[in-house]
């Protein structure tokens, strides 16, 4: 099995940690993990164990020497019978890698091209959720091109439609990279400028006072949801620092009523199926003091270290980390076999 990690993303370092955890915990009696890293410039490097990168106190896949090419990508991927693309963010979680794996006809863990692309793009999956009557907070968005034409018009739109505080986010990014909480209209321009460093589209969401609840989902055609967990951020909101540098408080399982648990699990599965997700995803929620529940977003390749929310919620639901990895691989093969049954001949 190939563990594919790293990549051209601001979440590169998170991917290295996720891959290291998988390499350590995988059932060695069943699978031989083969590490393949992708550098921040997009070069593929075989044989570098992510645990070795961490042991040397580095955080990124090292760039190979000029003469250390390891051959065509297809030949690299042929070394394993299944791929676990534990990559987060653009060029890894957004359908790009998934499309490549489809072209070379290789089974892989996680959502397909469409599910990955929709899950990565907050604007598109929130639009779909709105159409499917899955509750989300009010939002508006704009492209870099349109914003540059009339920034003041968009500022006025945000102020009128959403008010303050609001949250400004890159449309395609994870781990809270590039997100800013904006309290007044005067802070909008700087927040939008930051988000546009990471994507060509900006999403702005209405700020709400709420508990942050998460739920893990696993499965292909008949997915199931874990017990929910709760995050109490160490910062003003659950930003990158609160996630990875100053760990927040986790309550797993979350203290919820039986009715709230069922509601959250049901919404998690609905959100998962609405974008044609398979394999795995983590669905994040806002729970307001009134009891109203909003879907915040879906992550089709969530953080996968042993201390990440996704595996910890499954552990609280009775599934250990090693067995979780085994299940992910089994789902990948099942998805592959299902697609193999699709005819590629017009006359058959």
N, C-alpha and C positions, 0 to 999 in steps of 0.2 A: 504494500500500500504506500502511495506517495503522499507525504504530508507537504503540501504546497503553502508557503508562507512568505511574509514580507510584502513587497509590492510598492507601486508608485502611489503612495497615499500618506496623508498625515497620520493615519492610524497604523503605520508600518510597525512601530514599536509594540503596539498592543498585539499585533499578529505574531510577532516573535515570541512573546510570552505565552500566547494561546498554543502555539505549535509546540513549545517546550513542554507544556503540561500534557499535551496529547502523546508526545513521544515517551514520556515517563509512565503514563497510566495505561496505555493501550495493552490489550491482552496479547502478550508476547507468544503465547502458545498457539494463537490463531493467525496473527499478522506480524509481518516484518516491516516496520515503518522505514521508509526511505525519504530522508529530508531533501527537499528541493527549495531553495530560497530564490526570491526575486528581489534584486536590489532596488534602491530608490530611483535608479535611472532605467530600470526595466530589464536589466541583464539577468539571465537565469544561471544559477550556480548550484550544482549538485554536490551532495556529500557533506555539507556544512550543517552539523546538528545545531538547532537553535539553542539547546542547553549550553553548548560550548560558547556561543555568542554571549549569553547571559553570564557565564562563569568568568569571562574576561572583562566583565563590567561594561560591555558595549551593548548597544540597543538596536543596531541595524545590520542587515546582511552586508558583509564586506564586498566591495567591488573586486572582481577578479582581475588579475594581470591581463594585459592586452592579448597575450598568447595562451590564455587558459580557457578558450572557448570549449564548450562541451557538446557541440553538435546541434543539429536541428531540434526544435522543441518536441516534435513528434517522437523523435528517438528517445528523448529524455522521458517522456510520458509513457513510453512502451515498457519501461522498467517495472512498472507496477500495474496490478490488475484493477485498481480503483484509486481515485484521488480524493483526498480530503483537503479542499481549498480553504484552509482556515485563514482567510484574508478578509480584512475589514475595510470598508470605505471604497472609494473610486478605484477602478481597474481590478477589483477583486470581488466585491460584494454587489456590483451593479450590473451583472450580466456579461461583462467582457470576458472574464476567464471562463464563465459557464459556456459562452458561445464557442470559444476555442475548444473546450472539452467535448462539446457536441460535434464539432467538425472532425475531430480525430477519433470520434466514436469511443469515448472512454467513460465508464461509470464514474460518478462523482457524488460526493455528499452535498446535500442542501438543495435549495431552490433552483429551478431552471432559469433560462434566459429572461423570460417575461416576469416571473415572480421576483427574481433578483433585481431587475431594472425598476419595477414598480415599487418594490420595498425600499430601494435606495433613495428614490426620488420622493421626498416628503410631499411635494405639491401634487404629484399624480396619485399617490395612494390616499391622501386626504380627500382629493376630489372624488375618487372612486368610493371611499367610505361615505361621503355625503350623499352620493347617488344611491347607495345601498342602505341608507338609514342607519348607518353606524355612527354614533355621536362623536364629533370632534369639536374642539374649540374654534371660534371664529378666526379666520385667517385671510390674508391677501398676499399677493406675490408680484414680482416684477423681474424682467430680464435685465442684464447689465446694459444692453443696448437701449432699451426703453427708458431705463432709469437715467442714463446719461443725457437723454433728450430733455426731460422735464423732471428733475429730482424734486422740486418744490411741490409739484402736483401729487407725486406719490407720498410725500411727507404729509400733505393735507389729507389724502385718502386714508392713511393709517390713523391719523388723529381722529378723523370723523368715524371711521368704521370700527376701530378697535380701541382707541383710547390708550391710556397709560396706567400702569406699566404694560409693556409688551415685550415679546422676545423676537429678536432678529436672528435668523439662522441661514446658513447655506442650504440650498435645497438638497444637495447630494453630499452628505458628510455624516460621520458618526462620531461617537465618543465625545459629543458636545463641543467638538472643535469649531471655532469660529462663531460661537453663540454669544450674544450679549443681551442682558436684561436692560431695557431702556425705560427710564422713569419719566422723561420729558421729551418733547419734540426736538429740543436742541441736541439731544444725543443720538438722534436717528442717523444722521449722515455718517458719523464715525462708525457706528455699528454696521451699517450697510456696507461701507468701504471694507471693513474687516471681513464680513461674510463673502464679499466678492473676490477676496484673495483665494478662496477655496472652491468657488463654483461660479457659473455664469448666471445663476438665478438665485434670488433671495426670497425667503419665506418670512413673513411677519405674523406672529400669533398673539392673540389677546392673552394678557397675563391673568392667571387665576390663582387664588389661594386654595391649595389642595394638597392632599397626601399623594405621594408618588408610589404607585403600585405597579408591579410587574408580574407577568405570567409567562411561563415557558410552554411552548406548543411543539409537539413532535408527531410525525406521521405523514403519510402520502394522501391517499384518498379518504381515509377515516382518521383524521388527527385527534389527539387527546391533549388535554391541558393539565398542567401541574397545579399544585397548590400555589396560590399567589404569594409574593413576598413584598416587603415594603422597604423603601430607602428613605432614610432621614439624612438629607445632605449636610455635610460639614460646612458648606458655604451657603451663600444666599440662595443659590439654586444648584442643581446637580451638574456642575460644569466639569471640564477635564480634570482640574485639580482635585475636586471632590471625589472623582471616580478613581484616580490612580495615584495621586500624590499625598492627599490628606484623606484617607479612606473614611467614607461616611458610615453611619450606623445602619446595619441591615437587620430586619426582623423577618425571619423565615421559619415558619409561615407567618404571613401578616395577620395581625389581630383584626379580624373581620367577622361579620355575622355570617351564618350559613347562607343566607340569601345573597349577600354581597359576593361571597365566594362563587356561587353558581352564576351570578350575573357576569362577573369578570371572566370566568372560564368560558362562558357562552360567547361573550363578545370577542375574546381572544381567538376562538376557533372561527367565528364569523369573519374577523379581520384577516386571518390567515388564509381562509378559502377565497375571500373576495379578490385577492391578487394572485390566485392560483399558486400559492406557496406549497412546497413539499419539503420533506426532510425535517427541518427545524426552523424555529423562529422564536424570538422573544417579543411579546407585545407589551407596551408600556401604557399606563393609564394615569389619569388624574381622578382622584376621588374627592369631591367637594364636601364641605361640612353639611350641605343640604342632602347629601346622599347621591347626588348626580354623578354619573361616571362618564368620563370622556376617554376615548382612545387617543393617546398622544402620538405614538408612532409604532412601526413594526421594524424589527431588525432581523434580517434573514440569515445573517451569520454573526450572532452576538459574541461577545467576549467568551472565551472557552477555557479559561484557566480553572483550576480546581476551586478557586475562591470567587469566580465570576457568578453572577446571579443566575444565569441559565442552568448550569449544572447543580448549583446549590438548591434551587427550587425543586429540581428533580430528585435530589438526594432527600429532601424533606418529604417528597412524595413516595419514597421507597425504592428509588433507582440509583445505584451508586455510579460514580464517575466512569469507571472502567466499563461497566455494562451499558452506560449511556453511549459511549464511543462505539461499542459493538453494535448497538441498535442503529446508530447513524449509518454505519457501513452497510448493514443489512437493508436499510431503507434505500440506500443508493443503488444496490444491486437490483432490488425490486423495481425501482423506477426505471432502470436501464432495461430490464427484461420486458417491462410493459411497453416501452417505446420500440423495442425490437419487433414487436408484433404488428407494428404499423407498416402497411404495404408501401413499397417504393416503386411498384410497377403498375402502370395504368391498366394492363390487360389481365391481371390476376384477380 
